[in-house]
Amino acid sequence: MDDVTAIIDGLNAAQHEAVCAPQGNMLVLAGAGSGKTRVLVHRIAWLMQAEGLSPYAVLAVTFTNKAAREMRTRLEALLGISLRHVWVGTFHSIAHRLLRTHWQDARLPQHFQIIDSDDQLRLIKRLLKDNKIDDERFPPRQVQSFISGCKEEGLRPHQVRINGDAYVEQMVALYDVYQLTCERGGLVDFGELLLRSLELLRDNPALLAHYQERFAHVLVDEFQDTNTLQYAWLKLLTGQRTPMTVVGDDDQSIYGWRGARVENIRRFEQEFTDTKTVRLEQNYRSTSAILDAANALIKQNSDRMGKELWTAGSRGEPISVYAGFNDLEEARFIVDTIKEKVDEGFKRQEVAILYRSNAQSRVIEETLIRQGMPYRIYGGQRFYERLEIKNALAYLRLLLNRDDDASLERVINVPARGIGTRTVEGLRDRARRTEVSLWQAIHDTLAEGSLKGRAANAVGAFANLIEGLDNDTSGMALHEIIAHVNQRSGLIDHHLSEKGEKGQARVENLEELINAARAFTQGETLDNVEAGEGMAALEAFLAEAALNAGEHEADEFEDSVQLMTLHSAKGLEFPIVFVAGVEEGLFPHRMSLEEPGRLEEERRLCYVGVTRAMQKLYLTHAEIRRMHGKETFQRPSRFLRELPESLLEEVRLRGQVSRPVSARPTPSRFAQTTVEASGDLPALSLGQRVRHPVFGEGVILNAEGEGERARVQVSFEGHGDKWLVLGFAKLEAL
């Protein structure tokens, strides 16, 4: 009895109800910060100790290896016994275990090999080449996405409906060839693991009966993230007779773009008999101000299962809303505020900056670097280390230096243009033997005709592309050079062919590189660097990019600010949270307005972001943001309007605060008529003529701020109006 008492000790009423419920189907709607993992672990312990189930009769399924490890560790600590052989794992690891045990019934070789996403893509590229299929019309990543999507829906090639569509017909044919190739080679991709294990159980009634009898209870974590195949697998394995405890939150379903079906959690009560539903609504993470804001926001969604987060804790501070003039000012506000919080005693690692689009990190990263503040990108890479950015920079380096072998090797076949590994190895060997660069080896090989057929045509086309890019960009401004190279090289189309969020994020990052170039030449991010124009500016920009890609990210154990996308933030919590870029078209993302149900998923993503904050939440946006290579005027997000005014305070320029955020119009930002002299900065006034090292002479139209952070709007002859930061612009008063 002592063991049982230890299991239920400290649980609140709803948690107690969920943990101690009699065996039977149960849906636990677990709100953010409500102790979901604790309930799941204690429920398993209760089933073993109070209900007498053998550890081997329990199956617990999670979505990540990290969650599975945490569940097992906490369970062993609670029960005081080793549970090494208990079936606790991800969908993929459980399916793998079944296939390894029953490989013959699954029609697999005993030592079948699992291939990851990269291996799968390489195999598809080879199949396209072997079957002489145009990889521009059928991009490898698109084929990969089609195959994975079919498997997530439980469909084999012969089950896919073609409906007279020639394109789908070709895709299905490729799926068929891919499947035969995998079967011959004993290869199993991630999607195949689950589909093959479902077919294993479905086609072997005796085996299915064995596991339905063996597992007396099945528990599933993050049930709102299950896809069609995972849901079907669970229904088959339990026979809808084995009791299931599923834990999830329909309000935190944010992965629809990768196959998750929020309707699965809504269907559970109807499809599994006598389901008991328990709501975990007491939050142990956030202040009541943050929770009230989250509740108000998510109520705008329809078809919710319904729950209301609350806390026994304090009211806490209001949510701060900051509107920056542009994204640079937004980033400075965030970093300056973090410095103030660190001075107050917070650790940097207690602060998270969240954003909807990966591309947003660039401005924030550069601001952190200039301020000397350590940071880490959680679940992702720094801007200048992202694959698409490194590819674009490699093309740009070749414009300046054809003999850059590393850059040439990186992009000679990116996007794919039919230049294979053997061809590249031959060129490399030629360069070594004759002691010349790869670029020279290309020209020598083409001149003597030693390269034949398709390889010669492809290599020649690449050389012509680089020369053409050089000619085309002569006389262009830096940002125009980069925009042209992104487009003409094929990088934009290459990533647009990747369906879903990943490809879109890569395109947005390439567009952000154009923004970085424009900011660089306008002096907004310069630090004692003369940008110049054209190729001189490109050389300076590439040097700056190399420096920014250096060792700026904090060491693993260094106290550092955490940067991440909102999707990556799910499951985490921080005392202080900034959600940046809360603007229409950015968050909610413009793509969400085009597809049914996506706007509600964006709102759920905002709900996730808000509920990451424990003590203080900042929502920031910019009036002007560089997007898609140009400056655009931004409207505050509808999500801001959906928050109660009583919970908000607007942080204005120069530290002023007003409340509520939308009670009255924002006063003019340009009421200031002078910028005081400070250090090396001149005193300036409206109407004064000034000289800029790049843009020449102009007249000051507007001014705001003070000291090095002060900004002035200058009308330049031949260059138009520019907003410049005095600390970087090197303006000379005339």
C-alpha positions in Angstrom: 0.0 0.0 0.0 2.9 2.3 0.6 3.9 1.9 -3.0 0.5 2.9 -4.1 0.4 5.9 -1.8 3.7 7.1 -3.3 2.2 6.9 -6.7 -0.7 9.2 -6.0 1.0 11.5 -3.5 1.0 15.1 -4.6 -1.4 14.7 -7.5 -4.2 17.3 -7.9 -7.8 16.2 -8.2 -7.9 15.9 -12.0 -4.5 14.2 -12.1 -5.6 11.8 -9.4 -8.7 11.0 -11.5 -6.7 10.3 -14.6 -4.0 8.2 -12.8 -6.4 6.1 -10.7 -9.2 5.5 -13.3 -10.4 1.9 -13.7 -9.1 0.0 -16.7 -10.9 1.2 -19.8 -10.5 3.6 -22.6 -9.5 7.1 -21.4 -8.8 10.4 -23.1 -6.7 12.8 -21.0 -7.0 16.3 -22.4 -3.8 17.8 -21.0 -3.4 21.6 -21.2 0.0 23.2 -21.5 2.0 23.0 -18.3 -0.5 20.8 -16.6 1.8 17.9 -15.7 1.1 15.6 -18.7 4.2 13.5 -18.5 3.7 13.1 -14.7 0.2 11.8 -15.3 1.4 9.4 -18.0 4.2 8.0 -15.8 2.1 7.7 -12.7 -0.8 6.0 -14.7 1.7 3.3 -15.9 2.9 2.8 -12.3 -0.7 2.6 -11.0 -1.6 0.0 -13.6 1.4 -2.1 -12.4 1.1 -1.6 -8.7 -2.7 -1.2 -8.1 -4.1 -3.1 -11.0 -1.5 -5.8 -10.9 -0.4 -5.6 -14.6 2.9 -7.1 -15.5 5.5 -4.6 -16.8 5.5 -6.7 -20.0 1.8 -6.2 -20.5 2.0 -2.5 -20.9 2.9 -0.7 -24.1 3.6 3.0 -24.0 4.1 4.9 -27.3 5.7 8.3 -27.7 6.8 10.5 -30.6 10.5 11.2 -29.7 13.3 9.1 -28.3 13.9 11.9 -25.7 10.3 11.6 -24.4 10.6 7.7 -24.3 13.9 8.0 -22.3 12.4 10.5 -19.9 9.3 8.3 -19.4 11.4 5.2 -18.7 13.8 7.1 -16.3 10.9 8.6 -14.3 9.1 5.3 -14.1 12.1 3.4 -12.8 12.7 6.1 -10.2 9.0 5.9 -9.1 8.9 2.1 -8.9 12.5 1.5 -7.8 13.0 -1.3 -10.3 14.7 -1.7 -13.7 12.3 -1.6 -16.7 14.8 -2.1 -19.4 12.6 -4.7 -21.3 9.3 -2.8 -21.0 7.8 -1.8 -24.3 8.3 2.0 -24.1 9.3 3.7 -27.3 8.4 5.7 -30.3 6.1 4.5 -33.0 9.1 3.8 -35.2 11.1 1.9 -32.6 8.1 -0.3 -31.6 7.4 -1.1 -35.2 11.1 -1.8 -35.7 11.1 -4.2 -32.8 8.1 -6.1 -34.2 9.7 -6.4 -37.7 13.1 -7.6 -36.2 11.3 -10.2 -34.2 9.0 -11.4 -37.0 11.1 -10.7 -40.1 10.0 -13.8 -41.9 6.3 -13.1 -41.5 7.0 -9.5 -42.6 8.6 -10.8 -45.8 11.9 -9.2 -44.9 15.5 -10.4 -44.9 16.7 -11.1 -41.4 19.3 -8.3 -41.5 17.2 -5.6 -43.3 18.7 -2.1 -43.2 16.9 1.1 -42.2 17.6 4.0 -44.4 17.2 7.6 -43.3 15.8 10.5 -45.2 19.1 11.4 -46.9 19.7 7.8 -48.0 16.2 7.6 -49.3 16.7 10.8 -51.4 19.9 9.5 -52.9 18.2 6.3 -53.9 15.4 8.2 -55.6 17.9 10.3 -57.5 19.6 7.2 -58.8 16.3 5.6 -59.8 15.3 8.8 -61.7 18.7 8.7 -63.5 18.5 4.9 -64.3 15.0 5.2 -65.7 15.9 8.4 -67.7 13.2 10.4 -66.0 13.5 14.2 -66.1 14.4 15.3 -62.6 13.2 18.8 -63.3 9.7 17.7 -64.0 9.8 15.1 -61.2 12.1 16.7 -58.6 13.6 14.0 -56.3 12.3 15.7 -53.1 8.8 15.9 -54.6 9.0 12.2 -55.4 10.2 11.5 -51.8 7.4 13.5 -50.4 4.8 11.7 -52.6 6.1 8.2 -51.5 6.1 9.2 -47.8 2.7 10.8 -48.0 1.3 7.6 -49.6 2.8 5.5 -46.8 1.4 7.8 -44.1 -2.0 7.2 -45.6 -1.4 3.4 -45.6 -1.3 3.2 -49.4 0.8 0.9 -51.6 1.3 1.8 -55.3 -1.7 -0.3 -56.5 -4.0 1.4 -54.0 -3.3 5.0 -55.1 -6.1 6.5 -57.2 -4.8 7.9 -60.4 -8.0 9.2 -61.9 -6.5 9.7 -65.3 -3.9 12.2 -64.1 -0.7 11.5 -66.1 1.5 13.2 -63.5 0.1 11.1 -60.6 0.5 8.0 -62.9 4.2 8.7 -63.3 4.6 9.3 -59.5 2.9 6.0 -58.8 5.2 4.2 -61.3 8.2 5.7 -59.5 6.7 4.6 -56.1 6.4 1.1 -57.6 10.0 1.0 -58.9 11.2 2.4 -55.5 9.4 -0.3 -53.6 10.8 -3.1 -55.7 14.3 -1.7 -55.4 13.9 -1.5 -51.6 12.6 -5.1 -51.4 15.5 -6.4 -53.5 18.0 -4.6 -51.3 16.4 -5.3 -48.0 16.0 -1.6 -47.3 13.3 -0.1 -45.1 12.6 3.7 -44.8 10.9 5.3 -41.8 7.5 5.3 -43.4 7.9 1.6 -44.3 8.6 0.6 -40.7 5.1 1.5 -39.6 3.3 0.4 -42.7 5.1 -2.9 -42.9 4.4 -3.6 -39.2 0.7 -2.8 -39.7 0.6 -5.2 -42.7 2.4 -7.8 -40.5 -0.3 -7.7 -37.9 -3.2 -7.4 -40.4 -2.0 -10.3 -42.5 -1.2 -12.7 -39.6 -4.3 -13.1 -37.4 -2.5 -15.5 -35.0 0.3 -12.9 -34.4 -2.2 -10.1 -34.0 -4.2 -12.2 -31.5 -0.9 -12.9 -29.6 -0.1 -9.2 -29.2 -3.7 -8.2 -28.4 -3.6 -10.8 -25.6 -0.1 -9.8 -24.4 -0.7 -6.1 -24.1 -3.3 -5.5 -21.4 -3.1 -1.7 -21.7 -1.7 0.7 -24.3 -0.8 4.3 -23.6 -0.1 7.0 -26.2 1.5 10.4 -25.6 0.9 13.5 -27.8 -2.1 11.8 -29.4 -3.1 15.0 -31.3 0.0 14.5 -33.4 -0.9 11.0 -34.8 -1.3 10.7 -38.5 -3.7 8.4 -40.5 -1.3 5.4 -40.4 -0.5 5.7 -36.7 -4.1 5.9 -35.8 -4.9 2.8 -37.9 -2.0 0.9 -36.4 -3.3 1.6 -32.9 -6.8 0.6 -33.8 -5.5 -2.7 -35.3 -3.2 -3.5 -32.4 -5.8 -2.9 -29.7 -8.7 -4.4 -31.7 -10.6 -1.6 -30.0 -10.9 -4.0 -27.1 -7.5 -3.6 -25.3 -7.9 -0.5 -23.1 -6.1 2.6 -24.2 -5.1 5.7 -22.3 -4.3 8.5 -24.8 -2.9 11.9 -23.6 -2.9 15.0 -25.8 -4.2 18.5 -26.4 -6.1 19.5 -29.5 -5.2 23.1 -28.8 -1.5 22.2 -29.3 -1.9 20.3 -32.6 0.6 22.2 -34.8 2.0 19.6 -37.2 -0.8 19.3 -39.8 1.7 20.3 -42.5 3.6 17.1 -41.9 0.6 14.7 -41.7 -0.7 15.0 -38.2 -4.5 14.8 -38.0 -6.1 16.8 -35.2 -9.4 15.0 -35.9 -7.9 11.8 -34.5 -8.1 13.0 -31.0 -11.6 14.3 -31.6 -12.7 10.9 -33.1 -11.4 8.9 -30.1 -14.4 9.3 -27.9 -16.7 8.2 -30.7 -14.7 5.3 -32.0 -13.5 3.7 -28.8 -16.3 2.5 -26.6 -17.1 3.9 -23.1 -14.3 6.4 -23.2 -13.7 8.4 -20.0 -12.5 12.0 -20.6 -10.4 13.8 -18.0 -9.3 17.5 -18.4 -6.1 18.7 -16.9 -6.6 22.4 -16.7 -4.4 23.5 -13.7 -1.2 25.0 -15.0 2.0 24.9 -13.0 4.1 26.9 -15.4 2.7 30.4 -16.2 1.2 33.4 -14.4 -2.6 33.9 -14.6 -2.1 37.0 -16.9 -0.3 34.7 -19.5 -2.9 32.0 -19.1 -5.9 34.4 -19.5 -4.3 35.7 -22.7 -3.8 32.1 -24.0 -7.4 31.2 -23.2 -8.8 34.3 -24.9 -6.7 33.6 -28.0 -7.6 29.9 -28.4 -11.3 30.5 -27.9 -11.3 32.1 -31.4 -10.9 28.6 -32.8 -14.0 26.5 -33.6 -14.3 22.7 -33.1 -12.3 22.7 -29.9 -12.8 20.0 -27.3 -12.8 22.7 -24.7 -10.6 23.5 -21.7 -9.7 26.5 -19.6 -6.2 26.9 -18.2 -5.9 28.3 -14.7 -3.2 28.6 -12.0 -3.2 28.9 -8.2 -0.1 31.1 -8.7 0.2 34.9 -9.0 -1.4 37.3 -11.5 2.0 38.3 -12.7 3.1 41.2 -15.0 1.0 42.2 -18.0 2.1 41.1 -21.5 4.3 43.7 -23.1 3.7 44.6 -26.7 6.4 46.5 -28.6 6.1 48.0 -32.1 9.4 48.7 -33.7 9.8 51.0 -36.7 11.5 48.2 -38.6 12.9 44.7 -37.9 16.3 46.1 -36.9 14.7 48.2 -34.2 12.6 45.3 -33.1 15.8 43.2 -32.7 17.6 46.0 -30.8 14.6 46.3 -28.4 14.7 42.5 -27.7 18.5 42.4 -27.1 18.5 45.6 -25.0 15.6 44.2 -22.9 17.5 41.0 -22.4 20.5 42.9 -21.1 18.3 44.7 -18.6 16.9 41.3 -17.5 20.4 39.9 -17.1 21.3 42.9 -15.0 18.3 42.2 -12.8 19.7 38.7 -12.1 18.1 36.4 -14.8 20.4 34.0 -16.6 20.6 34.3 -20.4 19.5 30.7 -20.7 16.2 31.6 -19.0 15.3 33.8 -22.0 13.9 32.5 -25.3 13.3 34.3 -28.6 10.7 32.6 -30.7 9.8 33.3 -34.3 7.5 31.9 -37.0 10.0 31.8 -39.9 13.6 30.6 -39.7 14.6 33.6 -41.8 13.7 36.0 -38.9 16.7 34.8 -37.0 19.2 36.6 -39.2 18.6 40.1 -37.9 18.3 38.9 -34.3 21.5 36.9 -34.6 23.5 39.8 -36.0 22.2 42.1 -33.2 23.2 39.6 -30.6 26.6 39.2 -32.2 27.2 43.0 -32.2 26.2 43.2 -28.6 28.5 40.4 -27.6 25.6 38.3 -26.2 26.1 34.5 -26.4 23.2 32.6 -28.0 22.3 29.1 -29.3 19.9 28.1 -32.0 17.7 25.3 -30.5 16.7 22.5 -33.0 18.3 24.3 -36.0 21.3 26.1 -37.5 22.5 29.6 -37.4 21.5 31.6 -40.5 24.9 31.5 -42.3 25.3 27.8 -41.7 22.0 26.8 -43.3 22.4 24.6 -46.4 20.6 27.0 -48.8 22.6 30.0 -47.6 26.0 28.2 -47.9 25.0 27.2 -51.5 24.1 30.8 -52.4 27.3 32.1 -50.9 29.3 29.5 -52.9 27.9 30.8 -56.1 28.7 34.4 -55.1 32.3 33.4 -54.2 32.7 31.9 -57.6 31.8 35.3 -59.2 34.7 36.8 -57.4 37.1 33.9 -57.6 36.7 31.1 -60.1 39.6 29.2 -58.5 37.7 28.7 -55.2 37.6 24.8 -55.4 35.5 24.3 -52.3 32.8 26.6 -53.6 32.9 25.1 -57.0 32.6 21.5 -55.7 29.7 22.6 -53.5 27.5 23.8 -56.3 28.7 22.1 -59.5 25.6 19.8 -59.2 23.3 21.9 -57.0 20.6 22.1 -58.2 21.1 18.7 -60.0 22.3 19.2 -63.6 23.5 15.7 -64.4 27.1 16.1 -63.2 27.8 12.8 -61.3 30.4 11.9 -58.7 32.6 10.1 -61.3 32.8 13.2 -63.4 33.7 15.4 -60.5 36.4 12.9 -59.4 37.8 13.0 -62.9 38.0 16.7 -62.9 39.6 16.7 -59.4 42.2 14.1 -60.5 43.0 16.3 -63.6 43.4 19.4 -61.4 45.8 17.5 -59.1 47.9 16.1 -61.9 48.3 19.4 -63.7 48.4 21.5 -60.5 45.6 23.8 -61.5 42.2 24.8 -60.0 39.1 22.8 -60.7 37.8 25.7 -62.8 40.9 25.5 -65.0 40.6 21.7 -65.2 37.0 22.1 -66.5 38.1 24.4 -69.3 41.1 22.3 -70.2 39.0 19.1 -70.3 36.3 20.7 -72.4 39.0 22.2 -74.8 40.7 18.9 -75.5 37.4 17.0 -75.7 38.3 14.3 -73.2 34.8 14.7 -71.6 32.1 13.1 -73.7 28.4 13.1 -74.2 26.0 14.2 -71.5 28.7 14.9 -68.9 30.5 17.3 -71.3 27.2 19.1 -72.0 26.4 19.4 -68.3 29.9 20.6 -67.3 29.9 23.1 -70.1 26.5 24.4 -69.2 27.7 24.9 -65.6 30.8 26.9 -66.8 28.5 29.0 -69.0 26.2 29.6 -66.1 28.9 31.0 -63.9 30.3 33.2 -66.7 26.7 34.3 -67.5 26.0 35.2 -63.9 29.2 37.3 -63.9 28.2 39.2 -67.0 24.6 39.6 -66.0 25.4 41.2 -62.6 27.9 43.7 -63.9 26.8 47.1 -62.6 24.2 45.7 -60.3 23.8 46.8 -56.7 24.7 44.1 -54.1 21.2 43.0 -53.3 20.4 42.8 -57.0 23.4 40.6 -57.6 22.2 38.2 -54.9 18.6 38.2 -56.1 19.7 37.4 -59.6 22.1 34.6 -58.6 19.4 33.0 -56.4 17.0 33.0 -59.3 19.3 32.3 -62.3 21.3 29.5 -60.5 18.0 27.6 -60.0 18.2 27.6 -56.2 14.8 29.2 -55.8 13.0 26.8 -58.1 15.0 23.9 -56.6 13.6 24.6 -53.1 10.2 25.6 -54.3 9.9 22.0 -55.6 10.2 20.8 -52.0 6.6 20.6 -50.9 5.6 21.9 -47.4 7.1 24.1 -44.8 10.7 22.9 -45.2 11.1 24.1 -48.8 9.2 27.3 -48.1 11.6 28.0 -45.2 14.6 27.6 -47.5 13.2 30.0 -50.0 12.5 32.5 -47.2 16.1 32.2 -46.0 17.4 32.9 -49.6 15.1 36.0 -49.7 16.5 37.0 -46.3 20.0 36.9 -47.7 18.9 39.6 -50.1 17.6 41.7 -47.1 21.0 41.1 -45.4 22.8 42.5 -48.5 20.5 45.6 -48.7 21.0 46.3 -45.0 24.7 45.9 -45.4 25.1 48.5 -48.1 22.8 50.9 -46.3 25.1 50.9 -43.4 22.6 49.5 -40.9 24.8 46.6 -39.9 28.2 47.8 -40.7 31.0 48.2 -38.2 34.0 50.0 -39.6 33.4 48.3 -43.0 33.3 50.3 -46.2 30.8 48.4 -48.4 31.4 50.2 -51.7 29.3 49.1 -54.7 28.9 46.1 -57.0 31.7 43.5 -56.7 33.5 45.6 -54.1 30.4 45.4 -52.0 30.1 41.7 -52.7 33.6 41.1 -51.5 33.0 43.0 -48.2 29.7 41.3 -47.7 31.1 37.8 -48.1 33.9 38.7 -45.6 31.2 39.8 -43.2 29.1 36.7 -43.8 32.2 34.5 -43.1 32.8 36.4 -39.8 29.1 36.0 -38.8 29.4 32.2 -39.6 32.4 31.9 -37.2 32.4 30.9 -33.6 29.7 33.2 -32.4 27.3 30.6 -31.1 27.8 29.8 -27.5 29.5 26.7 -26.2 27.2 23.9 -25.1 27.5 24.7 -21.4 27.8 28.5 -21.7 24.9 30.7 -20.3 23.3 31.8 -23.6 20.0 33.1 -25.0 17.9 30.5 -26.7 16.6 31.1 -30.3 14.1 28.8 -32.0 11.1 28.6 -34.2 7.7 28.4 -32.6 7.4 24.8 -33.8 10.7 23.8 -32.1 9.6 25.5 -28.8 6.7 23.0 -28.1 7.3 21.1 -24.9 9.8 23.7 -23.5 9.4 26.5 -21.0 11.3 29.7 -20.1 10.9 32.4 -17.5 11.1 35.1 -20.2 9.8 34.7 -23.7 9.9 37.0 -26.7 7.6 36.2 -29.7 9.0 38.3 -32.6 7.3 39.3 -35.8 3.7 39.1 -34.7 2.4 40.5 -38.0 -0.1 39.7 -40.6 1.4 37.6 -43.4 4.3 36.5 -41.1 2.3 35.2 -38.1 -0.2 34.0 -39.2 1.9 33.0 -42.1 0.5 34.1 -45.5 0.3 30.5 -46.7 -2.2 29.8 -43.9 -4.8 32.1 -45.5 -4.9 29.9 -48.6 -5.7 26.5 -47.1 -8.7 25.4 -45.1 -7.9 24.8 -41.4 -4.4 26.4 -41.6 -5.4 29.6 -39.9 -6.7 27.7 -36.9 -3.4 25.8 -36.8 -1.5 29.1 -36.8 -3.6 30.3 -33.9 -2.7 27.0 -32.1 0.9 27.7 -32.8 0.5 31.2 -31.2 -1.1 29.5 -28.2 1.9 27.2 -27.9 4.2 30.2 -28.0 2.3 32.2 -25.4 2.2 29.2 -23.0 6.0 28.7 -23.1 6.4 31.8 -20.9 6.5 31.3 -17.2 6.9 34.9 -15.8 7.1 37.5 -18.5 5.9 37.5 -22.1 6.9 40.1 -24.8 5.1 40.2 -28.2 7.0 42.3 -30.7 6.3 43.4 -34.3 7.7 45.9 -36.8 5.9 48.5 -38.9 8.3 48.0 -41.8 10.0 44.6 -42.5 12.2 43.5 -45.3 10.4 40.5 -46.8 11.0 38.8 -50.1 13.9 41.1 -50.8 12.0 44.4 -50.4 10.6 46.6 -47.6 7.0 46.1 -46.9 4.6 47.9 -44.5 3.3 45.4 -42.0 0.0 45.3 -40.1 0.0 44.0 -36.5 -1.2 40.4 -36.4 -4.9 39.6 -35.8 -3.7 37.5 -32.8 -2.8 40.7 -31.0 -6.3 42.0 -31.5 -7.7 38.8 -30.1 -6.0 39.4 -26.7 -7.9 41.3 -24.0 -6.6 44.9 -23.7 -6.6 44.6 -19.9 -3.8 42.1 -20.1 -1.5 44.2 -22.3 0.8 47.1 -22.0 2.4 48.8 -24.9 6.1 49.6 -24.6 6.9 52.7 -26.6 10.1 54.4 -27.6 12.5 55.6 -24.9 11.1 53.3 -22.3 7.6 54.7 -22.1 4.8 52.4 -21.3 1.1 52.9 -21.9 -2.0 50.7 -21.3 -4.0 49.3 -23.0 -2.3 48.6 -26.3 -5.1 49.6 -28.6 -7.0 52.2 -26.5 -5.7 55.1 -28.5 -3.6 55.7 -31.6 0.2 55.6 -31.5 1.6 59.2 -31.3 3.8 60.4 -34.1 7.2 58.8 -34.0 8.7 61.8 -35.7 7.8 64.6 -33.2 11.4 64.9 -32.3 13.1 67.7 -34.4 16.8 67.3 -33.3 19.3 64.5 -32.5 21.7 65.6 -29.8 25.4 65.3 -30.3 26.9 62.3 -28.5 30.5 61.1 -28.5 31.6 61.0 -32.1 28.1 61.6 -33.4 27.2 65.1 -34.8 24.2 67.2 -33.7 21.6 67.1 -36.5 18.3 68.7 -37.1 15.4 68.4 -39.6 16.1 70.0 -42.9 19.9 69.8 -42.5 22.1 68.6 -45.4 24.3 65.7 -44.7 26.8 63.5 -46.7 26.8 59.7 -46.6 29.9 57.7 -47.9 27.8 55.6 -50.2 24.6 57.6 -51.0 26.2 61.0 -51.3 24.4 64.2 -50.2 20.9 64.4 -48.8 18.4 66.2 -46.5 17.2 65.0 -43.1 13.4 64.6 -43.2 12.7 62.8 -39.9 14.5 61.7 -36.7 13.8 59.5 -33.8 15.6 58.0 -30.8 18.8 59.2 -29.2 22.5 58.5 -29.0 24.0 55.7 -31.3 20.5 54.1 -31.7 19.0 57.3 -33.1 17.6 57.0 -36.6 17.2 59.6 -39.3 15.3 59.6 -42.5 17.4 61.2 -45.3 16.3 62.0 -48.8 19.3 61.3 -51.1 19.6 62.6 -54.6 19.3 59.6 -57.0 18.9 57.1 -54.1 15.5 58.1 -52.6 14.6 58.1 -48.9 16.6 56.0 -46.5 16.4 55.3 -42.8 19.8 55.2 -41.3 21.2 54.4 -37.8 23.6 57.1 -36.7 25.9 54.7 -34.9 26.6 53.0 -38.2 25.8 55.4 -41.0 28.9 57.7 -40.8 26.9 60.8 -41.7 28.7 64.1 -42.1 26.9 67.3 -41.3 27.2 69.9 -44.1 
